[in-house]
């Protein structure tokens, strides 16, 4: 059966000559094993029709594939993947947006914390103290809002570090950003309500909104963050807006001051709500202080999510949701419909960790490590990868954006097939958007020597796959 053109549609979101985009995409499908030797390809006429391009463009792509030995023509029959094409590698588990990180970091994964920097010995000592001195308290379920001393500590921390003036009563301790999102939806929205979502954006948030039956309104992201004016124009009455203003995921854009004011004014005028996920605020390494979060404005329309899992270690399972004072009772009622009781022993340990000043020390160590690792990534990319991509060294974040004239999905596929975990911005897009294609190269969890080795290996893979070198 002739293959469909459907897997090629993503090339229209790439950059560079269109016939080369099609060429590289077909070659990636062959290399990945998706189109094995003997597979019949769509004809040039079918490609032109399905992709909405000229037939001459389709013919150019097919001619190049044929001249390079990837496909062959059988008279009167059609075009097929050549039996002489390189054997496909067994596909690795997808590195796509819906995959959770593996238990052991693989360069250049983007979802891992810098666990090698975490003071395990100090944490173990605190945990031992918890079970020695507070075993009875630790064994009880505790409050649905969270351990009271921890909420006090988090309120002080958020005020000092993020400029958010809130009382401990406004803080709900939850297990993750995802559970905080779930709670916000349960408390504030009904099925069918509209919510702004960033595009490209965080896929797990979109899954949560879909699970609750919300109508997602995709709002494009550019160098200033989410396009607030566009969101107002598309869905000015949306019940919720989900944003990552400190360091937008995955573009690392920082929401501009003008757009901060605009979205706060929108929420105040309409009475609708902003869910602010303080994603990777600690990655703002190029300035002395990250921009204040929206919640620091004092607006009663902003819900603020702050996770300790990415900052400390993922198995901690502690995050904080800051709720406007008038909504606290509503959120506590919604909390009881889920499970009601976050993990108490870890809450007690985190309280002690913060009270001893260890969190502040850890933040400083993390920033030093991140600066070193980002510098190593930038240098390695300049040395090994500049033929195919250009690292954007101007953006913050615990991953780097590497602009490329090749399709970012194709490059990510080549990397994953060679054992390197890699994603493209296109993996996080919902609709065609003005944000260009780029690879996401994570560096937070990897020491400089691992980063340099992975960059060299990625260069070898790209040279072999894209240029046919040996």
N, C-alpha and C positions, 0 to 999 in steps of 0.2 A: 504494500500500500504506500502511496506517495506520502511523504512527510508533510505536515502542516507548516505554514509560515508563522504560526502563533509564537513559537519561541524566539522569533527574530524581532518581534514588535518593539522590544525595549531598545533596539539600536536607534530608533528615532528620537530617543531622549539623550543620545550621546553627542559628541562633538567630533569635528574632523570631517573629511570627505565621506559622503554617505556610502559610497561603494566600499570603502575600506571598513566602515563600521559593520556592514553586512558580512564582508570577508572575515573579519576578526571574530564576529559572533558565530558564524558557521564553523570556523576552525575550533572555537572553544567547545561547541557542541560535539564535534568529532573527538576532540581530546578528552572530554569528560566521559565519553561513552554513551552520551544521550543519543547520538546518531552514529551507530557502529558501522564498520565496513559493510557494504552491500545495501545500505539504506538509500532508498530513492529520494532525491531532493525535489522540492517544488521547481517547476520550470521557470525560466526567466519571465515568461508572461504571467504566471501565477504569483511570483514574487512581486512583480510590479503592481499587479492588481491588489494583492493583500496588504502591501505596505504603503500603497498610495504614492509610488515613485514612478519615474519614467522607466521604460523598458531598457533604455540604454544604460541607466545606472545599474539595473539588475544584471545586465549582460557583462558589464565591466567587472562586477564582483565575481560572477561565475567564471569568467575568463581567467581572472587572477587565481582563483582556487584551482582551476584546472592546470594552469601553467606551473603552479607550485606543487602539484601532485596530490592535492587533497581530494579531488573528485575526478571522475572519468565520465566520458560520454559513450553511451551504447547506441549505435545507429538504430533509429526507429523505436527506441525504447525509452530513452531519457537520460538523466544524469544521476550518478550514484556516488556514494562515498567510496573512495578507492580502497582496495584491499591492501595497498601499499602504504596507506596512511599509518602514522605512528599508532601502536596499540594503545587502547584506552587504559587509563589507570583506574583501579577501583575507586569510586567516588568516596571521599571522606564524608563524615557527618556534615550536613550543611552548616556553613558559617553564617547563614542568613539571619535576618532580623529576629525571627521567632525562636532562635535557639538560645537556650540558657548557656552560660559559660561552663566549660568543663571543669572538673575538680582540680586539675593541674593546668596552670596558665600555659598557653601556646602563643608565641609571638605571631601576630600582632593583635591579639584579642583586646577588646576595648572594655569589657565588663568586669575585669578583676581589680580588686584592691591591692595596694602594695603591702601584702601581708608579711613580706620579709622584713619590713621596717617596724612592724608591731612589736611592742615590748612583752613578749610572751611570758617571760619570767615574772615580771611585775604583776601581770594579770593573774597568773597562776597563784601567786602569793595572796592576792586579794580574794580570789575565789576560795582558797583554803580558809581564809579568815571568815568569809561569809558563812561557810558551812560549820565552822567551829563555834562562832559567836552568835550567829543569827539563824541557826537551823530551823527553829520553830517558826520564825517569821517567813523564812524562805519556802517552807512547805505549804503555806496557805495560799489561797488563790489571789488574794490582794484585791485592790480596787480596780474597777473597770477602766478608770481614767489613767491608771498607772501608779507606780510606787511614789508616794507623796514626796519623800526626800529627793527622788530623781527628778520629779517635775520642778521642784525648787531649783535644783542644779541646772536643769536645761533652761529654765527661764533666765537665770543669771548668765549662762553661757550665750544664749541667743542675743541677749541685750548687749553683752560685751563684744561679741564677735560679729554679729549681723545687724546690730542696731535696732532690734525688735523689742519694744517695750510691752511686755505682756505679763500677766499674773500667772502663777503656777496653775491656777484653776482653769486657764484657757488652754492648757496643754493636755493632749491625750497621747499616751504612749501606745504605739501600735508596733506590729512586727516588721513592717517594710513600707516603702513608698506605695507599693501596689495596694496594700491593705488600707492605707490612708486614702487613696483614690476611691476604693470601694466604699469606704465609710462616707466620703463626701457625696458620692452619688446617691447612696441610700438616704442621707439626711436632707439633701437639697433638690433632688431631681425626681422626675417621674418618667416612665417610658414614653418615648416620643419627643421629649425635650431636646432642644438643640444645644450642642456644645462645640465651641471652636477647638480645633486641633491643629497643631503646627504641621506643616508639610514642607520638607521632610520632618519626621518627628519620631517620638518614642513609641515603638509598636506595642509594648505591653499595656500602655495606657489606652491605646485604641482598642485593644482586646477587652479591657475592662468596660469601656463605654459601650462596646457592641454587646457584651454580655447583659448589660442592663437595659438594652433597647433604646439607647440615646441616638439621636440623629446627629451624626458627626458632620461638621462643616469644616472643610479643609481650607486653611488660611496659609498662603505661602510665606516662606521665610527667606530673608535676604541678609545682607551684611549688617543690618540694624535689628535683626531678630524678627519676630512675627510682625507681619504687616497689619497693624491694628486698624488703620483706615479701611483696608480691604475687608477685614472681618466685619466692621460696622456696616460697610456697604452691602455685604452679602447677607449677613444675619445679625442685624443690629439688636434684635430682641432675643438673642440666644440666652438661655438660662445660665450657662456656664462658659468659661473660657479657661482652657488648660494651657499653661505657658511655662517655659523654662528660661526665665529672663537673665539669670546670672551667667550662664554658659549654655546656650541652647544646644540640645542634642538632636541631630549629630553634627550640626554645622559649626559649633563653638562660637556663634555670633552672640554678642552682648546686646540686650535690648537698649536702644538709645533713650536718652533722657526725654526727647519729644514723645516717643511712643509710650514710655512709662506714664507720662502725664495723661496722654490720650486714653490709655486703657483704664486708668484709675478714674478719670472723668466719666468715661462710658459706664463703668460699674456704678458710680455714685448716681448718675442720672437715671439709669434704668432700674437700679435695685437688684441687678443680677450679680453673679459671683465670679471671682477669679480664683482658680486653683493654681497656686504658685509652687512648682517643684524646684527646690533649691539645688538643682543638679550640678554637681562638680564645682560649687562655689570656691572650693579650696584650690582649684586649678588656675585661678587668676594670679599668675606668677609674675606678670610684667608690671603690676601696679602695687603700691603699698597696701591698698585696701580695695577689695571688690566693691562694685556699686551696691548701694543699699538695696535690699529686697523690697518688693512692693509692699510687703507686710509692715515694713518700717514706717510707712506713711501714716499708720494709725487707722487706715480705712477698715470699716466693719464689713466690707464686701470681699476681703481677701482671706483665703485659707492658705496657710503656709506649711509645706511639707519639708522636713529636714531629716535625712536618714543618717544613722551612725554606721550602718552596715558597710557601706562603700569606704567610709573613712577609717574604720577600725578593722573589722573582718566580717565577711558575709554571714557566717554562722551565728553572729551575735543576735540577729533578729530583733533589733530595736530601732524604731524611728519615732519622730515626734510630729504630731499634727497640731498646729496652732490655730485655734478656732476663735472667731470674734465672740466677745462675752455674751451677747444676747442669744447666741446659738448653742451654748455649751450644753444645756439640758436636752435639746433636740439631738445633739450628737451622742450624748451618753445613752439616750434611749435607743438610737440606731446601733450603737456599739453592743448593747445587750442582745440584739437580734443576731449577732455574728457569733462571738464566743465570750466576750466580756472581760477576759482576764489575760493580759500579757504575761510573759515569763517573768516570774519574780526574782529568782536567784541572779539572773543576768542583770536585772534592773538594779539590784542591790550592789552588785559588783561594779557596774558602770557608775553608780553614784559615788562610790569610794574612789574609783579611778579619776573622776572629775574633781572630787574634793581634794585629792592629793596633788592636783596640778599636773597629773600625768597626761590628760587630754591635750592641754596647751603644749606640753613638751612634744607630744606625738605630732601635733599639727606642724610644729617647726621642723621636725625630722622629715615629715612627709614632703613639705615644700622643698627642702634641700634635695631630697631624693628625686622629686619630680623635675626640678630644674636640671639636675645632672642627667636624668634620663631623656628629657626633651632635647637637651643639647646634643646628647649622643645620637638621638634619632635624626636630628637635623643634619649633623655632620655625616652620618652614614648614608642618608638619602642623597646628599650632595655628591658624595664620593661614588656611590654604586648605582643610584636609581635615576639620575638626572636625564638619561636618554628617554625615559618613558613618562616621567612625572616631575612635578615641581612642588616641593613641600612649602606650604604656607607658614612661614615663621612668625607671622604677625598676629595670629589668633591664639587665644588661651586654650586650655583644655588638656585633658589627660590622654588625648589622642591627637595626632596631627592630620590635617587634611592635605592630601597630595593631589593637586590638579593634574589632569591627564587629558590628552587628545584622543586616547583610546577609550573604548567603553569601559567604565569602571567596573561594571558587573563581570565583563570578560576577564579583566585583570584579576579581580578577586577570585574568580573560578580557577584561573591558572595557579594562583597562589595556594588555594585550598587543596588543589589536586597534588601540589608538591609538598604538602604538610605544613603550610603556613596559614594561620587563621587570619582571614582578611575579609573586610566588607567594603562595599561601595556606598556612597550617598544614595545612589539609585535604589539600593535595597530598602531604604526607609521612605521612599517617595510613595505617595498615594496617587497623585495625578502629575502630568507634566508640569514642571515648575521652572522658574527662571534660575534656580540655583543649579550651577553646573555640576557635572560629574566629577567625583573625586574619590580616591581611596581613603579609608580611615585606618590609620596605623596607630594602634595603642602602644603606650610606652610605660604606663604607671606601674605595671607588675613585673617589669623586666629590667635586670641590671644592664649596664652599658655594654658589657661583652656579649650578652645574649642579643641585644638590639643590633649590634654590628654584625654578628653572625647571621641573623635573620635577614638583614638588608642585603648582605652578599648573596645569600641563597636565593632570595627573591629576584635579584638581578640575573642570576644564572637561569632561573626558571623563565623569566621574561625573554631573555636573549634566545633561549632554546625554542620557546613557543612562538614568539613574534617575529624573530629574525632568522630562525633556522640554523643558528650557529651550533657548533659542536665543541 
